Amino acid sequence: MSGLKLSVIIPTYNRAEILQKTLEALAQQTLSRQLFEVIVSDDGSQDHTRQVAEMFSDRLTIHYLYAPDQGYRVAAARNRGASIAIGDILVFIDSDVLLEPTALERHRDRHARGTDLVVIGRREEFRDVEPRGEWIANRLGEAVREGRLREVCREIGLAGDLRDGKYREMGDLTSSPCPWSVFFTNNVSVGRVCFNRVGGFDEDFISWGIEDVELGYRLWRNGCRFEYEPEALGYHHPHPRDVLGQAHTNRDNRLLAFQKHPHYDMELFATVRGRYFLRTLRYINALRAARFLPDYSLLLPDLRGFVRAKTLMVGFPTETVCALKPVTSIGFFSDGFDYDLIGVRTPFKTDSFDVAIVSDIWRALPFSLMCKLFDEMRRVTRFVILSYQWEHVAAELYLETEEALNLYAQLNGLTLHQEKRGGIWYRLEYPQGEKDGTYESRLSRRISGGEALSRLV
């Protein structure tokens, strides 16, 4: 542990005044100056950011990097900082995060316990920022100068970490199915070897949001262990935000992350909001573990009758899919599918298939996801065949599945026919094969998050 060194990487853009407070807080760390360096990676600022960084050259081991302004390039800015880092551990904070004096020690202590570790620190927000933003900023300036950050922040009034609800639902991050979803690089640390092994931040993300979560996802898939360290504490300095614009880019970047990682957990992340994401992922994982689908081997003649030149099979056992090859298959409950997906989002282009054949899995999905599955199948295929073989479904749905299916078809102007062959099937298609170019169903838009297990974007 005695030799473990840290590199603190701070991307910034035109926040010289706030950055000065951030660096002041770093200059007051209890961790020896010989054990950490600070790298300020400037993404094209036009203010006096360079001069602010240089002010601390006698109090911090600090490096300043500048790149011309080419738009929002925070992923590239962090990568530039990491490329010159010499620390064993990379600590990523934002230029608006003021760390408590012991925060770097807490990060370092955690990493001393093992390798391939990702440590997520805590970032506290302030109450009533909107009417008090300027006053809070002034108080924080006084606090860091006087070395009273913790005391003053509590006097101002704290509102908690925006992820507190997720932390309560997740419990121990080491056993969570999605610790990467709280990997926000406002206060996290990761081993430099692990960071380099996965390729750092993906620089295709050139707007606000998700570039950090996507890196966390790759670290998790690569075997890194995630731990939450609430004592590695920072405070979020208030500043103006484009809330609506950030909401739009966050949504777009979730879709980009899914395109890069077409797996059912990222599929849900791109579809389901907030804490409903974790609940839905756990439910889907439970379905995956149950392996409850009926035996379709006696229904192969039916299925062969539905197969066309370009067929998408959704949620069927792999042995059924193999008997019908060549088809494209998606599923989430075993290995051997072309894509490990549920089907609520897919990487396929519109009208990629002549037909989609969906197993009884649709009847076990939460009502909102069932509608989203139908929406996506309408987009990628010309018509949909739905299996209806179970006498009882394995989920508590908010409507009977047959009633829900009829309601979906009625509200979206679709035709629905029941076909009885060896089994029972439903055919869902557009009248005269026409599409209107709109695939989000009216029913999906009407769903209330309070009425369904998951709420859709």
Backbone hydrogen bonds in HBPLUS format (Angstrom, degrees):
<---DONOR---> <-ACCEPTOR-->    atom                        ^
c    i                          cat <-CA-CA->   ^        H-A-AA   ^      H-
h    n   atom  resd res      DA  || num        DHA   H-A  angle D-A-AA Bond
n    s   type  num  typ     dist DA aas  dist angle  dist       angle   num
A0004-LEU N   A0001-MET O   3.03 MM   3  5.28 164.6  2.05 115.5 120.5     1
A0088-ASP N   A0005-LYS O   2.82 MM  83  5.38 125.6  2.12 121.6 133.7     2
A0089-ILE N   A0005-LYS O   3.07 MM  84  6.39 157.7  2.12 155.2 161.6     3
A0006-LEU N   A0035-LEU O   2.91 MM  29  6.29 161.9  1.94 149.9 154.6     4
A0037-GLU N   A0006-LEU O   2.99 MM  31  6.45 147.9  2.10 145.9 154.6     5
A0007-SER N   A0089-ILE O   2.83 MM  82  6.21 151.3  1.91 164.9 173.0     6
A0091-VAL N   A0007-SER O   2.77 MM  84  5.91 172.7  1.77 151.1 153.2     7
A0008-VAL N   A0037-GLU O   2.83 MM  29  6.08 176.3  1.83 154.3 155.3     8
A0039-ILE N   A0008-VAL O   2.73 MM  31  6.02 166.1  1.75 169.0 168.3     9
A0009-ILE N   A0091-VAL O   2.75 MM  82  6.07 161.0  1.79 162.7 169.2    10
A0093-ILE N   A0009-ILE O   3.27 MM  84  6.45 164.4  2.30 154.3 158.0    11
A0010-ILE N   A0039-ILE O   2.85 MM  29  6.14 167.5  1.87 169.6 169.5    12
A0041-SER N   A0010-ILE O   2.87 MM  31  5.95 162.4  1.90 138.9 145.0    13
A0012-THR N   A0041-SER O   3.07 MM  29  6.25 146.2  2.19 147.6 145.2    14
A0043-ASP N   A0012-THR O   2.91 MM  31  6.04 176.3  1.91 177.1 176.4    15
A0019-LEU N   A0015-ARG O   2.77 MM   4  5.85 165.9  1.79 164.6 169.6    16
A0020-GLN N   A0016-ALA O   3.02 MM   4  6.17 147.1  2.13 145.3 152.4    17
A0021-LYS N   A0018-ILE O   3.01 MM   3  5.35 123.2  2.34 105.0 118.5    18
A0022-THR N   A0018-ILE O   3.06 MM   4  6.43 155.4  2.12 149.7 157.4    19
A0023-LEU N   A0019-LEU O   2.84 MM   4  6.11 160.8  1.87 158.6 162.2    20
A0024-GLU N   A0020-GLN O   2.96 MM   4  6.10 148.4  2.06 139.1 148.4    21
A0025-ALA N   A0021-LYS O   2.97 MM   4  6.22 154.5  2.03 147.1 152.9    22
A0026-LEU N   A0022-THR O   3.13 MM   4  6.46 145.9  2.25 138.2 147.5    23
A0027-ALA N   A0023-LEU O   2.88 MM   4  6.14 145.0  2.00 145.4 155.2    24
A0028-GLN N   A0025-ALA O   3.25 MM   3  5.29 147.9  2.36  96.9 106.2    25
A0029-GLN N   A0026-LEU O   3.22 MM   3  5.36 161.1  2.26 113.8 112.6    26
A0030-THR N   A0101-PRO O   2.85 MM  71  5.58 160.0  1.89 138.1 138.4    27
A0035-LEU N   A0032-SER O   2.90 MM   3  5.46 162.1  1.94 117.3 123.4    28
A0036-PHE N   A0033-ARG O   3.46 MM   3  5.75 173.2  2.46 109.3 111.2    29
A0038-VAL N   A0061-THR O   2.79 MM  23  6.11 159.6  1.83 159.8 163.9    30
A0063-HIS N   A0038-VAL O   2.82 MM  25  6.28 149.4  1.91 156.2 166.5    31
A0040-VAL N   A0063-HIS O   2.84 MM  23  6.17 165.7  1.86 173.6 170.6    32
A0065-LEU N   A0040-VAL O   2.83 MM  25  6.15 167.5  1.84 171.1 171.1    33
A0042-ASP N   A0065-LEU O   2.78 MM  23  5.85 165.5  1.80 156.3 154.3    34
A0067-ALA N   A0042-ASP O   3.07 MM  25  6.29 140.4  2.23 154.5 165.0    35
A0052-VAL N   A0048-HIS O   3.11 MM   4  6.43 153.6  2.18 150.0 157.6    36
A0053-ALA N   A0049-THR O   3.03 MM   4  6.36 162.3  2.06 156.7 160.3    37
A0054-GLU N   A0050-ARG O   2.96 MM   4  6.24 159.8  2.00 153.3 159.3    38
A0055-MET N   A0051-GLN O   3.03 MM   4  6.23 134.2  2.25 140.6 151.9    39
A0055-MET N   A0052-VAL O   3.15 MM   3  5.18 132.5  2.38  96.3 109.0    40
A0056-PHE N   A0053-ALA O   3.18 MM   3  5.77 155.9  2.24 113.2 119.5    41
A0057-SER N   A0054-GLU O   3.21 MM   3  5.29 168.6  2.22 113.9 114.3    42
A0059-ARG N   A0056-PHE O   3.00 MM   3  5.22 155.9  2.06 109.3 117.1    43
A0060-LEU N   A0056-PHE O   2.88 MM   4  5.77 143.4  2.01 166.4 171.0    44
A0077-ALA N   A0073-ARG O   2.92 MM   4  6.21 153.8  1.99 150.6 159.2    45
A0078-ARG N   A0074-VAL O   2.97 MM   4  6.19 160.0  2.01 149.7 153.3    46
A0079-ASN N   A0075-ALA O   3.02 MM   4  6.27 158.8  2.07 145.9 152.3    47
A0080-ARG N   A0076-ALA O   2.89 MM   4  6.13 152.7  1.96 149.2 156.2    48
A0081-GLY N   A0077-ALA O   3.12 MM   4  6.40 158.0  2.17 145.7 151.2    49
A0082-ALA N   A0078-ARG O   2.89 MM   4  6.19 160.8  1.92 153.2 158.6    50
A0083-SER N   A0079-ASN O   2.90 MM   4  6.04 140.8  2.05 144.1 154.5    51
A0084-ILE N   A0081-GLY O   3.30 MM   3  5.81 150.5  2.39 109.4 116.4    52
A0085-ALA N   A0082-ALA O   3.22 MM   3  4.99 151.2  2.31  96.2 104.8    53
A0192-ARG N   A0088-ASP O   2.86 MM 104  5.55 175.2  1.87 145.1 145.3    54
A0090-LEU N   A0190-VAL O   2.81 MM 100  5.40 171.6  1.82 159.6 158.1    55
A0190-VAL N   A0090-LEU O   2.92 MM 100  5.40 150.2  2.01 145.9 155.2    56
A0092-PHE N   A0188-VAL O   2.81 MM  96  5.44 150.2  1.90 150.4 160.2    57
A0188-VAL N   A0092-PHE O   3.08 MM  96  5.44 158.0  2.13 147.9 154.4    58
A0097-VAL N   A0094-ASP O   3.20 MM   3  5.53 151.5  2.28 122.3 119.2    59
A0237-HIS N   A0096-ASP O   2.81 MM 141  5.16 165.2  1.83 164.8 165.2    60
A0098-LEU N   A0235-TYR O   2.97 MM 137  5.11 164.3  2.00 145.2 147.6    61
A0235-TYR N   A0098-LEU O   2.89 MM 137  5.11 145.9  2.00 126.0 136.1    62
A0100-GLU N   A0233-LEU O   2.91 MM 133  5.78 171.8  1.91 161.1 159.4    63
A0103-ALA N   A0100-GLU O   3.02 MM   3  5.38 168.6  2.03 122.5 126.1    64
A0106-ARG N   A0102-THR O   3.03 MM   4  6.33 152.0  2.11 153.7 162.0    65
A0107-HIS N   A0103-ALA O   3.04 MM   4  6.43 157.9  2.09 152.7 158.3    66
A0108-ARG N   A0104-LEU O   2.93 MM   4  6.13 165.7  1.95 150.2 154.4    67
A0109-ASP N   A0105-GLU O   2.79 MM   4  5.98 160.2  1.83 152.0 157.5    68
A0110-ARG N   A0106-ARG O   3.15 MM   4  6.31 160.7  2.18 147.9 151.9    69
A0111-HIS N   A0107-HIS O   3.18 MM   4  6.50 165.1  2.21 152.6 156.0    70
A0112-ALA N   A0108-ARG O   3.01 MM   4  6.22 134.7  2.22 145.0 157.6    71
A0112-ALA N   A0109-ASP O   3.24 MM   3  5.15 131.4  2.49  91.9 104.9    72
A0113-ARG N   A0110-ARG O   3.05 MM   3  5.64 161.5  2.09 114.3 120.3    73
A0114-GLY N   A0111-HIS O   3.37 MM   3  5.82 158.5  2.42 109.4 114.3    74
A0225-ARG N   A0116-ASP O   2.88 MM 109  6.30 163.6  1.91 164.7 165.2    75
A0118-VAL N   A0225-ARG O   2.78 MM 107  5.96 156.3  1.84 162.2 160.3    76
A0227-GLU N   A0118-VAL O   2.86 MM 109  6.22 151.9  1.94 165.7 175.0    77
A0119-VAL N   A0189-SER O   2.94 MM  70  5.17 162.4  1.97 146.6 152.2    78
A0189-SER N   A0119-VAL O   2.88 MM  70  5.17 147.9  1.98 148.2 155.0    79
A0120-ILE N   A0227-GLU O   2.85 MM 107  6.21 164.0  1.88 162.4 167.7    80
A0229-GLU N   A0120-ILE O   2.93 MM 109  5.96 170.9  1.93 148.4 150.6    81
A0121-GLY N   A0187-ASN O   2.83 MM  66  5.21 150.1  1.91 153.3 160.7    82
A0122-ARG N   A0232-ALA O   2.94 MM 110  6.08 153.2  2.01 141.2 150.0    83
A0234-GLY N   A0122-ARG O   2.86 MM 112  6.15 143.7  1.99 148.0 159.9    84
A0124-GLU N   A0234-GLY O   2.88 MM 110  6.29 162.0  1.92 159.2 155.3    85
A0236-HIS N   A0124-GLU O   2.94 MM 112  6.04 167.4  1.95 173.4 169.1    86
A0125-GLU N   A0160-GLY O   2.91 MM  35  5.57 155.8  1.97 133.7 138.8    87
A0159-ALA N   A0125-GLU O   2.81 MM  34  5.25 169.7  1.82 134.6 136.1    88
A0127-ARG N   A0157-GLY O   3.03 MM  30  5.62 165.1  2.06 133.7 136.5    89
A0132-ARG N   A0129-VAL O   2.99 MM   3  5.06 128.3  2.27 100.5 115.6    90
A0133-GLY N   A0129-VAL O   2.73 MM   4  4.92 110.3  2.22 166.5 158.8    91
A0136-ILE N   A0132-ARG O   2.83 MM   4  5.99 164.1  1.85 166.9 172.2    92
A0137-ALA N   A0133-GLY O   2.97 MM   4  6.18 159.9  2.01 148.5 154.0    93
A0138-ASN N   A0134-GLU O   3.02 MM   4  6.29 156.0  2.08 147.1 153.0    94
A0139-ARG N   A0135-TRP O   2.99 MM   4  6.24 161.3  2.02 151.1 156.2    95
A0140-LEU N   A0136-ILE O   2.88 MM   4  6.12 155.6  1.94 153.1 159.8    96
A0141-GLY N   A0137-ALA O   3.08 MM   4  6.33 150.6  2.17 143.6 151.0    97
A0142-GLU N   A0138-ASN O   3.13 MM   4  6.49 158.0  2.18 150.0 155.0    98
A0143-ALA N   A0139-ARG O   2.85 MM   4  6.08 155.1  1.91 147.1 155.0    99
A0144-VAL N   A0140-LEU O   3.04 MM   4  6.26 166.2  2.06 156.4 156.4   100
A0145-ARG N   A0141-GLY O   3.27 MM   4  6.35 157.9  2.32 142.4 148.8   101
A0146-GLU N   A0142-GLU O   2.95 MM   4  6.08 149.6  2.04 149.5 157.7   102
A0147-GLY N   A0143-ALA O   2.92 MM   4  5.90 112.0  2.40 137.1 153.5   103
A0148-ARG N   A0143-ALA O   2.85 MM   5  4.85 163.4  1.88 146.7 147.9   104
A0147-GLY N   A0144-VAL O   3.36 MM   3  4.98 150.6  2.45  90.9  99.3   105
A0152-VAL N   A0148-ARG O   2.98 MM   4  6.05 171.7  1.98 161.9 164.5   106
A0153-CYS N   A0149-LEU O   2.95 MM   4  6.02 162.3  1.98 155.2 160.4   107
A0154-ARG N   A0150-ARG O   3.16 MM   4  6.37 153.9  2.24 148.3 154.1   108
A0155-GLU N   A0151-GLU O   3.11 MM   4  6.41 144.5  2.24 141.2 151.4   109
A0155-GLU N   A0152-VAL O   3.07 MM   3  4.92 118.3  2.46  91.3 107.2   110
A0156-ILE N   A0152-VAL O   2.89 MM   4  6.18 153.0  1.96 152.9 160.0   111
A0157-GLY N   A0153-CYS O   3.14 MM   4  6.36 153.6  2.21 141.7 147.9   112
A0164-ASP N   A0161-ASP O   2.96 MM   3  5.39 167.0  1.98 125.2 125.3   113
A0166-LYS N   A0163-ARG O   2.94 MM   3  5.21 116.5  2.35 105.0 120.9   114
A0167-TYR N   A0163-ARG O   2.87 MM   4  6.19 159.8  1.91 159.9 166.7   115
A0168-ARG N   A0164-ASP O   2.99 MM   4  6.26 157.4  2.04 151.1 156.3   116
A0169-GLU N   A0165-GLY O   3.16 MM   4  6.42 155.1  2.23 142.6 149.0   117
A0170-MET N   A0166-LYS O   2.78 MM   4  5.95 157.2  1.83 156.4 163.3   118
A0171-GLY N   A0167-TYR O   2.94 MM   4  5.89 162.9  1.97 150.3 154.1   119
A0175-SER N   A0172-ASP O   3.13 MM   3  5.80 154.3  2.20 116.8 123.2   120
A0176-SER N   A0173-LEU O   3.14 MM   3  4.93 158.2  2.19  99.6 106.3   121
A0181-SER N   A0178-CYS O   3.09 MM   3  5.70 162.3  2.12 116.9 121.9   122
A0182-VAL N   A0179-PRO O   3.23 MM   3  5.94 171.2  2.24 119.7 122.4   123
A0183-PHE N   A0180-TRP O   3.16 MM   3  5.08 163.5  2.19 109.0 109.6   124
A0184-PHE N   A0182-VAL O   2.99 MM   2  5.71 124.4  2.30 108.7  92.7   125
A0195-PHE N   A0191-GLY O   2.94 MM   4  6.21 166.1  1.96 157.2 161.2   126
A0196-ASN N   A0192-ARG O   2.95 MM   4  6.13 165.7  1.97 150.6 153.8   127
A0197-ARG N   A0193-VAL O   2.89 MM   4  6.00 147.5  2.00 144.1 154.0   128
A0198-VAL N   A0194-CYS O   3.25 MM   4  6.54 146.3  2.37 151.2 156.6   129
A0200-GLY N   A0195-PHE O   3.04 MM   5  5.33 145.7  2.16 162.9 154.0   130
A0199-GLY N   A0196-ASN O   3.14 MM   3  4.99 150.3  2.24  97.1 106.2   131
A0205-PHE N   A0202-ASP O   3.37 MM   3  6.35 173.8  2.38 122.4 124.1   132
A0214-GLU N   A0210-ILE O   2.87 MM   4  5.98 163.5  1.90 156.4 160.2   133
A0215-LEU N   A0211-GLU O   3.33 MM   4  6.41 148.3  2.44 128.1 135.3   134
A0216-GLY N   A0212-ASP O   2.92 MM   4  6.24 159.5  1.97 149.4 155.6   135
A0217-TYR N   A0213-VAL O   2.82 MM   4  6.15 147.7  1.92 148.2 157.3   136
A0218-ARG N   A0214-GLU O   3.17 MM   4  6.49 156.1  2.23 143.5 148.4   137
A0219-LEU N   A0215-LEU O   2.92 MM   4  6.25 158.2  1.97 155.2 161.9   138
A0220-TRP N   A0216-GLY O   2.91 MM   4  6.11 159.2  1.95 149.9 155.3   139
A0221-ARG N   A0217-TYR O   2.90 MM   4  6.14 164.2  1.92 152.3 156.7   140
A0222-ASN N   A0218-ARG O   2.96 MM   4  5.98 131.0  2.21 135.6 148.3   141
A0224-CYS N   A0219-LEU O   3.04 MM   5  5.56 162.9  2.08 153.6 149.0   142
A0223-GLY N   A0220-TRP O   3.01 MM   3  5.28 163.2  2.04 110.7 114.2   143
A0232-ALA N   A0229-GLU O   3.07 MM   3  5.65 160.2  2.11 115.9 122.1   144
A0246-GLN N   A0242-ASP O   2.86 MM   4  6.02 159.7  1.90 157.7 163.9   145
A0247-ALA N   A0243-VAL O   2.97 MM   4  6.17 147.2  2.08 144.0 152.9   146
A0248-HIS N   A0244-LEU O   3.14 MM   4  6.48 153.5  2.21 148.8 154.9   147
A0249-THR N   A0245-GLY O   3.04 MM   4  6.36 166.1  2.06 153.1 156.2   148
A0250-ASN N   A0246-GLN O   2.83 MM   4  5.83 151.9  1.91 143.5 151.9   149
A0251-ARG N   A0247-ALA O   3.11 MM   4  6.27 157.1  2.16 141.0 146.4   150
A0252-ASP N   A0248-HIS O   3.01 MM   4  6.31 164.1  2.04 150.9 155.2   151
A0253-ASN N   A0249-THR O   2.84 MM   4  5.94 156.3  1.89 147.0 153.5   152
A0254-ARG N   A0250-ASN O   2.97 MM   4  6.19 138.3  2.15 142.4 153.0   153
A0255-LEU N   A0251-ARG O   3.27 MM   4  6.62 154.2  2.34 146.3 152.1   154
A0256-LEU N   A0252-ASP O   3.01 MM   4  6.38 149.0  2.11 141.5 150.8   155
A0257-ALA N   A0253-ASN O   2.90 MM   4  6.06 155.1  1.96 141.3 147.5   156
A0258-PHE N   A0254-ARG O   2.98 MM   4  6.29 152.0  2.06 143.9 151.5   157
A0259-GLN N   A0255-LEU O   2.91 MM   4  6.23 154.2  1.98 147.8 154.9   158
A0260-LYS N   A0256-LEU O   3.07 MM   4  6.37 145.6  2.20 144.5 153.3   159
A0261-HIS N   A0257-ALA O   2.94 MM   4  6.13 134.1  2.15 139.6 152.9   160
A0261-HIS N   A0258-PHE O   3.06 MM   3  4.88 125.4  2.37  91.7 106.5   161
A0263-HIS N   A0261-HIS O   2.73 MM   2  5.66 128.3  1.99 116.4  99.8   162
A0267-GLU N   A0263-HIS O   2.82 MM   4  5.97 148.3  1.92 153.3 163.1   163
A0264-TYR N   A0340-ASP O   2.72 MM  76  5.85 121.3  2.06 161.0 165.9   164
A0268-LEU N   A0264-TYR O   3.01 MM   4  6.15 153.0  2.08 140.2 144.7   165
A0269-PHE N   A0265-ASP O   3.04 MM   4  6.27 152.6  2.11 138.2 146.4   166
A0270-ALA N   A0266-MET O   2.98 MM   4  6.16 143.6  2.11 142.5 150.3   167
A0271-THR N   A0268-LEU O   2.92 MM   3  4.93 153.4  1.99 104.2 112.9   168
A0272-VAL N   A0268-LEU O   2.76 MM   4  5.60 171.9  1.77 169.3 166.6   169
A0457-VAL N   A0271-THR O   2.90 MM 186  5.62 145.4  2.02 159.8 163.3   170
A0273-ARG N   A0455-ARG O   3.08 MM 182  5.89 161.3  2.11 155.6 161.5   171
A0276-TYR N   A0273-ARG O   3.08 MM   3  5.81 124.6  2.40 142.0 149.2   172
A0277-PHE N   A0274-GLY O   3.04 MM   3  5.77 156.0  2.09 117.3 123.7   173
A0279-ARG N   A0275-ARG O   3.46 MM   4  6.80 168.0  2.48 148.9 151.5   174
A0280-THR N   A0276-TYR O   2.91 MM   4  5.98 161.1  1.94 146.6 152.2   175
A0281-LEU N   A0277-PHE O   2.87 MM   4  6.05 160.0  1.91 153.1 159.1   176
A0282-ARG N   A0278-LEU O   2.95 MM   4  6.14 161.7  1.98 151.6 156.1   177
A0283-TYR N   A0279-ARG O   3.04 MM   4  6.28 152.6  2.12 142.3 150.1   178
A0284-ILE N   A0280-THR O   2.87 MM   4  6.16 160.6  1.91 153.0 158.0   179
A0285-ASN N   A0281-LEU O   2.85 MM   4  6.07 158.1  1.89 150.0 156.4   180
A0286-ALA N   A0282-ARG O   2.92 MM   4  6.15 143.7  2.05 140.6 150.5   181
A0287-LEU N   A0283-TYR O   2.96 MM   4  6.35 152.4  2.04 148.0 155.4   182
A0288-ARG N   A0284-ILE O   2.87 MM   4  6.16 153.8  1.94 147.5 155.5   183
A0289-ALA N   A0285-ASN O   2.96 MM   4  6.21 153.3  2.03 143.3 149.6   184
A0290-ALA N   A0286-ALA O   2.99 MM   4  6.17 143.4  2.12 143.2 153.1   185
A0291-ARG N   A0287-LEU O   3.32 MM   4  6.55 147.2  2.44 150.7 155.4   186
A0299-LEU N   A0296-TYR O   2.87 MM   3  5.13 150.4  1.96 109.0 118.9   187
A0302-ASP N   A0299-LEU O   3.03 MM   3  5.29 117.1  2.44 104.8 119.7   188
A0303-LEU N   A0299-LEU O   3.02 MM   4  6.38 164.0  2.05 156.7 161.3   189
A0304-ARG N   A0300-LEU O   2.83 MM   4  6.01 160.8  1.87 156.5 161.1   190
A0305-GLY N   A0301-PRO O   3.17 MM   4  6.33 142.3  2.32 138.4 147.7   191
A0305-GLY N   A0302-ASP O   3.04 MM   3  5.20 125.6  2.35  98.0 112.4   192
A0306-PHE N   A0303-LEU O   2.99 MM   3  5.14 137.8  2.18 100.2 112.3   193
A0307-VAL N   A0303-LEU O   3.10 MM   4  6.33 140.1  2.26 149.7 160.6   194
A0354-ASP N   A0310-LYS O   2.76 MM  44  5.29 150.8  1.84 138.8 148.5   195
A0328-THR N   A0311-THR O   2.98 MM  17  6.22 178.0  1.98 167.5 166.8   196
A0312-LEU N   A0355-VAL O   3.00 MM  43  6.37 161.3  2.03 154.0 160.0   197
A0357-ILE N   A0312-LEU O   2.82 MM  45  6.25 160.4  1.86 165.2 171.8   198
A0313-MET N   A0328-THR O   2.73 MM  15  6.06 167.9  1.75 166.2 170.3   199
A0330-ILE N   A0313-MET O   2.92 MM  17  6.36 150.9  2.00 164.4 173.7   200
A0314-VAL N   A0357-ILE O   2.87 MM  43  6.06 166.5  1.88 161.9 160.4   201
A0359-SER N   A0314-VAL O   2.90 MM  45  6.14 170.5  1.91 176.1 173.3   202
A0315-GLY N   A0330-ILE O   2.85 MM  15  6.14 175.0  1.85 159.4 161.0   203
A0320-THR N   A0317-PRO O   3.00 MM   3  5.38 128.8  2.27 106.5 119.6   204
A0321-VAL N   A0317-PRO O   3.12 MM   4  6.51 159.0  2.17 152.9 159.0   205
A0322-CYS N   A0318-THR O   2.86 MM   4  6.07 162.3  1.89 152.2 156.7   206
A0323-ALA N   A0319-GLU O   3.25 MM   4  6.34 142.0  2.40 132.1 140.6   207
A0324-LEU N   A0321-VAL O   2.96 MM   3  5.25 153.1  2.03 108.5 117.3   208
A0339-TYR N   A0329-SER O   3.17 MM  10  6.56 137.5  2.36 143.5 155.1   209
A0331-GLY N   A0339-TYR O   3.09 MM   8  6.61 151.4  2.18 159.8 168.7   210
A0351-ASP N   A0379-ARG O   2.99 MM  28  6.33 156.1  2.05 134.4 141.4   211
A0352-SER N   A0380-VAL O   2.94 MM  28  5.32 109.5  2.45 117.0 131.2   212
A0353-PHE N   A0380-VAL O   2.97 MM  27  6.17 158.3  2.02 164.7 169.7   213
A0356-ALA N   A0383-PHE O   3.18 MM  27  6.65 151.2  2.26 150.4 158.8   214
A0385-ILE N   A0356-ALA O   2.79 MM  29  6.14 166.7  1.81 165.9 170.0   215
A0358-VAL N   A0385-ILE O   2.76 MM  27  6.11 169.8  1.77 170.5 171.9   216
A0387-SER N   A0358-VAL O   2.85 MM  29  6.09 158.2  1.90 168.3 175.5   217
A0363-ARG N   A0360-ASP O   3.00 MM   3  5.59 146.6  2.11 116.0 124.4   218
A0364-ALA N   A0361-ILE O   3.02 MM   3  5.36 153.9  2.09 111.1 119.1   219
A0369-LEU N   A0366-PRO O   2.97 MM   3  5.41 115.7  2.39 110.1 125.5   220
A0370-MET N   A0366-PRO O   2.92 MM   4  6.18 153.5  1.99 157.8 166.3   221
A0371-CYS N   A0367-PHE O   3.12 MM   4  6.45 158.8  2.17 151.1 154.8   222
A0372-LYS N   A0368-SER O   3.04 MM   4  6.33 156.0  2.10 143.4 150.6   223
A0373-LEU N   A0369-LEU O   2.78 MM   4  5.96 151.6  1.85 149.6 156.8   224
A0374-PHE N   A0370-MET O   3.06 MM   4  6.37 160.2  2.10 148.8 153.3   225
A0375-ASP N   A0371-CYS O   2.91 MM   4  6.21 157.3  1.96 149.2 155.9   226
A0376-GLU N   A0372-LYS O   3.01 MM   4  6.26 160.8  2.05 148.5 152.5   227
A0377-MET N   A0373-LEU O   2.94 MM   4  6.19 159.7  1.99 153.5 159.4   228
A0378-ARG N   A0374-PHE O   2.93 MM   4  6.12 155.5  1.99 150.9 157.2   229
A0379-ARG N   A0375-ASP O   3.12 MM   4  6.44 141.4  2.28 139.3 149.8   230
A0379-ARG N   A0376-GLU O   3.08 MM   3  5.01 121.5  2.44  91.6 106.5   231
A0380-VAL N   A0376-GLU O   3.10 MM   4  6.41 157.8  2.16 154.4 158.2   232
A0381-THR N   A0377-MET O   3.04 MM   4  5.83 135.9  2.24 147.4 155.2   233
A0384-VAL N   A0428-LEU O   2.85 MM  44  5.03 169.7  1.86 152.9 156.3   234
A0428-LEU N   A0384-VAL O   2.76 MM  44  5.03 167.3  1.78 153.7 158.2   235
A0386-LEU N   A0426-TYR O   2.71 MM  40  4.93 163.4  1.73 149.0 154.8   236
A0426-TYR N   A0386-LEU O   2.82 MM  40  4.93 154.3  1.88 141.0 149.4   237
A0388-TYR N   A0424-ILE O   2.97 MM  36  5.31 143.9  2.11 161.8 150.5   238
A0404-ALA N   A0400-GLU O   2.83 MM   4  6.06 161.5  1.86 160.1 166.4   239
A0405-LEU N   A0401-THR O   2.92 MM   4  6.04 156.0  1.97 145.9 151.9   240
A0406-ASN N   A0402-GLU O   3.08 MM   4  6.32 160.4  2.12 147.3 151.8   241
A0407-LEU N   A0403-GLU O   2.98 MM   4  6.21 157.2  2.03 149.1 155.7   242
A0408-TYR N   A0404-ALA O   2.90 MM   4  6.10 159.0  1.95 150.4 156.0   243
A0409-ALA N   A0405-LEU O   3.05 MM   4  6.30 168.8  2.07 152.2 154.4   244
A0410-GLN N   A0406-ASN O   2.95 MM   4  6.10 162.8  1.98 149.2 154.3   245
A0411-LEU N   A0407-LEU O   2.99 MM   4  6.12 170.7  2.00 156.1 157.8   246
A0412-ASN N   A0408-TYR O   3.21 MM   4  6.26 134.8  2.43 143.2 154.2   247
A0414-LEU N   A0409-ALA O   2.93 MM   5  4.76 168.8  1.95 146.6 146.3   248
A0413-GLY N   A0410-GLN O   3.41 MM   3  5.40 171.3  2.42 105.1 107.1   249
A0415-THR N   A0429-GLU O   2.86 MM  14  5.49 163.7  1.89 169.0 170.1   250
A0429-GLU N   A0415-THR O   3.10 MM  14  5.49 163.2  2.13 152.0 157.0   251
A0417-HIS N   A0427-ARG O   3.02 MM  10  5.15 157.4  2.07 141.3 148.7   252
A0427-ARG N   A0417-HIS O   2.77 MM  10  5.15 160.7  1.80 153.2 160.1   253
A0419-GLU N   A0425-TRP O   2.70 MM   6  5.09 169.3  1.71 152.9 154.9   254
A0425-TRP N   A0419-GLU O   2.85 MM   6  5.09 156.3  1.91 154.1 160.9   255
A0421-ARG N   A0423-GLY O   2.83 MM   2  5.09 157.5  1.88 161.7 161.8   256
A0433-GLY N   A0430-TYR O   3.05 MM   3  4.81 158.5  2.10 119.8 115.6   257
A0434-GLU N   A0431-PRO O   3.02 MM   3  6.01 178.3  2.02 134.4 134.5   258
A0445-ARG N   A0441-SER O   3.17 MM   4  6.50 156.1  2.23 146.6 152.4   259
A0446-ARG N   A0442-ARG O   3.09 MM   4  6.31 133.9  2.31 138.9 150.9   260
A0446-ARG N   A0443-LEU O   3.11 MM   3  5.09 130.4  2.36  94.7 108.1   261
A0447-ILE N   A0444-SER O   3.34 MM   3  5.43 148.9  2.44  99.9 108.4   262
A0451-GLU N   A0448-SER O   2.95 MM   3  5.32 152.0  2.03 110.0 118.7   263
